[in-house]
Amino acid sequence: MTRARLLAALLWLSSVQFFIAQAIVQSAWSTPFSLTSNFISDLGNTACAPYPAGSQHYVCSPWHFWMNASFVLFGLTIPLGAAFARGAFPNGLLRTVTLVLLALAGPGYVLVGLYPENVDITPHKIGAGLVFISGNLGLALLGVEILQASRRRILAISLIKLGVVGLIATVLLVSGHFLGTGVGGMERIAAYPLPIGLMMVGIFLLRDSGPAHARNPRRLG
């Protein structure tokens, strides 16, 4: 295994911190927190007040700094992982488009972390849009890339499905159709495929293919 592949694997596996941070920050709430009615971004909200202003939706996240730090950290590891992962896939337009789309989700998370929802909603929404659209589309294309370049059929199809589910959930979220999951639930269906998919790829990148890889350089893992 090359050093670049190892770094890509570790960077994308570190996506688990995104879920750990949510659980920890959520535990500090003294008011009820709901996975179906609260946005993930509520965990990074810097004020204890109704949000949006004038609503009955009260938000108070004492450890908001750590959630926003998690957003930024995740946003940095995505494009770095994409840069180091280039050698794991055959050269070509599909690889370039795929990794660029994945990388663009990184600045999206950075914007979400640097501009909490109650501080400046416009860059926050732009960041979320990059995450949901570019990230999920890149994830689906990553599955197509792996399907063409390797024998990892289960991994490839799983990534395609995750990306497609994330894109569909994004459309439903924006259109206000939550299908019984609540606004928070649908947001998570749109947001979680990317970190889950990146961790899956990270696991496979960690697997040393040894001589078999040398004989078949198009094979991932």
C-alpha positions in Angstrom: 0.0 0.0 0.0 1.3 3.4 -0.9 1.6 6.2 1.6 -1.0 8.2 -0.4 -3.5 5.4 -0.2 -3.0 5.0 3.5 -3.4 8.8 4.1 -6.6 8.8 2.0 -8.0 5.9 3.9 -7.2 7.4 7.3 -8.6 10.8 6.3 -11.9 9.4 5.1 -12.1 7.0 8.0 -11.9 10.0 10.3 -15.3 10.9 9.1 -16.6 9.0 12.1 -15.7 12.0 14.2 -18.7 13.8 12.6 -21.1 11.3 14.2 -19.2 11.2 17.5 -19.3 15.0 17.7 -23.1 15.0 17.2 -23.7 12.5 20.0 -21.4 14.4 22.4 -22.8 17.9 21.6 -26.3 16.6 21.7 -25.8 15.2 25.2 -25.1 18.7 26.6 -28.5 19.9 25.7 -30.8 20.7 28.6 -33.8 21.1 26.3 -35.2 18.2 24.3 -33.3 17.4 21.1 -35.1 15.5 18.4 -33.6 13.7 15.4 -36.8 14.3 13.5 -37.5 18.0 14.3 -34.0 19.4 14.9 -31.5 20.1 12.2 -27.9 18.9 12.5 -27.0 22.6 12.3 -29.0 23.3 15.5 -26.0 21.6 17.3 -23.8 24.4 16.0 -26.2 27.2 16.8 -24.4 29.8 18.9 -27.4 31.3 20.8 -30.0 30.0 23.2 -33.1 31.4 21.7 -36.0 30.5 19.4 -34.8 29.6 16.0 -35.8 30.8 13.5 -36.5 34.0 15.4 -40.2 34.2 16.5 -40.8 30.5 16.1 -41.7 28.0 18.9 -38.5 26.0 18.0 -36.1 26.7 20.9 -32.5 26.0 20.3 -29.7 25.9 23.0 -26.5 24.1 22.2 -23.9 24.8 25.0 -21.1 22.9 23.2 -21.8 24.5 19.8 -18.1 25.3 19.3 -17.2 21.6 19.1 -19.9 20.9 16.6 -18.8 23.7 14.4 -15.2 22.5 14.8 -16.3 19.1 13.6 -18.0 20.6 10.5 -14.7 22.4 9.6 -12.5 19.4 10.3 -14.8 17.1 8.2 -14.7 19.7 5.5 -10.9 19.7 5.4 -10.5 15.9 5.4 -12.8 15.3 2.4 -10.8 17.1 -0.3 -7.5 16.0 1.3 -8.7 12.4 1.1 -9.8 12.9 -2.5 -6.3 14.3 -3.4 -4.5 11.3 -1.9 -7.0 8.8 -3.3 -6.3 9.7 -6.9 -3.8 6.9 -7.4 -6.4 4.3 -6.3 -8.4 4.8 -9.5 -7.6 4.7 -13.2 -6.8 8.0 -15.0 -9.7 9.5 -16.8 -12.5 12.1 -17.0 -14.7 10.1 -14.7 -12.1 10.0 -11.9 -11.5 13.7 -12.3 -15.2 14.7 -12.1 -15.8 12.3 -9.3 -13.0 13.5 -7.1 -13.7 17.2 -7.8 -17.4 16.8 -6.8 -16.4 15.0 -3.6 -13.8 17.7 -2.9 -16.4 20.5 -3.3 -18.4 19.0 -0.4 -15.4 20.0 1.8 -15.7 23.7 1.4 -19.4 23.2 2.0 -18.9 21.8 5.4 -16.3 24.5 6.2 -18.9 27.1 5.4 -21.5 25.4 7.6 -19.0 25.4 10.5 -17.7 28.9 10.0 -21.2 30.4 9.5 -23.6 28.8 12.0 -27.3 29.0 11.0 -28.1 31.8 13.4 -25.0 33.9 12.4 -25.2 34.1 8.6 -27.7 31.8 7.0 -26.8 32.6 3.4 -23.3 31.1 3.3 -24.6 28.4 5.6 -27.2 27.4 3.0 -24.6 27.6 0.2 -22.4 25.2 2.2 -25.3 22.8 2.9 -26.1 22.9 -0.8 -22.6 21.9 -1.8 -22.7 19.1 0.8 -26.0 17.7 -0.3 -25.7 18.0 -4.1 -22.0 17.8 -4.9 -21.2 15.4 -2.1 -24.0 12.9 -2.9 -23.5 13.1 -6.7 -19.8 12.6 -6.2 -20.4 9.6 -4.0 -22.7 8.0 -6.6 -20.1 8.6 -9.3 -17.4 7.1 -7.0 -19.5 4.0 -7.0 -19.6 4.0 -10.8 -15.8 4.5 -10.9 -15.2 1.6 -8.5 -17.6 -0.6 -10.4 -15.7 0.0 -13.7 -12.2 -0.1 -12.2 -12.4 -3.1 -9.8 -14.1 -6.2 -8.6 -15.6 -4.4 -5.5 -19.1 -4.8 -6.8 -20.8 -4.7 -3.4 -18.9 -1.6 -2.3 -19.6 0.1 -5.7 -23.3 -0.6 -5.7 -23.6 0.5 -2.0 -22.0 3.8 -2.8 -24.3 4.3 -5.8 -27.3 3.6 -3.7 -26.1 5.9 -0.9 -25.5 8.7 -3.3 -28.9 8.3 -5.0 -30.7 8.1 -1.7 -28.9 11.3 -0.6 -29.9 13.1 -3.7 -33.5 12.0 -3.5 -33.7 13.0 0.1 -32.2 16.5 -0.8 -35.0 17.0 -3.3 -37.6 15.9 -0.8 -36.1 18.1 1.9 -36.1 21.2 -0.2 -39.6 20.6 -1.5 -40.9 20.0 2.1 -41.9 16.4 1.7 -40.5 14.5 4.7 -42.5 11.2 4.4 -43.0 10.9 8.1 -39.3 11.4 9.0 -39.7 15.0 10.0 -37.5 17.8 8.7 -34.6 16.6 10.8 -34.9 13.0 9.7 -35.0 13.9 6.0 -32.0 16.2 6.5 -30.0 13.3 8.0 -31.0 11.0 5.2 -29.6 13.6 2.8 -26.5 14.3 4.9 -25.3 10.9 6.2 -24.7 9.0 3.0 -21.5 11.0 2.3 -19.6 10.3 5.6 -20.9 6.7 5.6 -19.7 6.1 2.1 -16.3 7.7 2.7 -15.7 5.5 5.7 -16.6 2.4 3.6 -14.1 3.4 0.9 -11.5 4.1 3.7 -11.9 0.6 5.0 -11.3 -0.9 1.5 -8.3 1.4 0.9 -6.7 0.1 4.0 -6.7 -3.4 2.7 -3.3 -4.1 1.3 -3.7 -5.9 -2.1 0.0 -6.9 -2.3 1.1 -8.8 -5.4 -2.5 -9.1 -6.8 -2.7 -5.3 -7.0 0.6 -5.2 -8.8 -0.7 -7.7 -11.4 -3.9 -5.8 -11.9 -3.4 -2.0 -11.2 -7.0 -1.3 -12.1 -8.2 -3.2 -9.1 -9.1 -1.1 -6.0 -7.9 -2.5 -2.7 
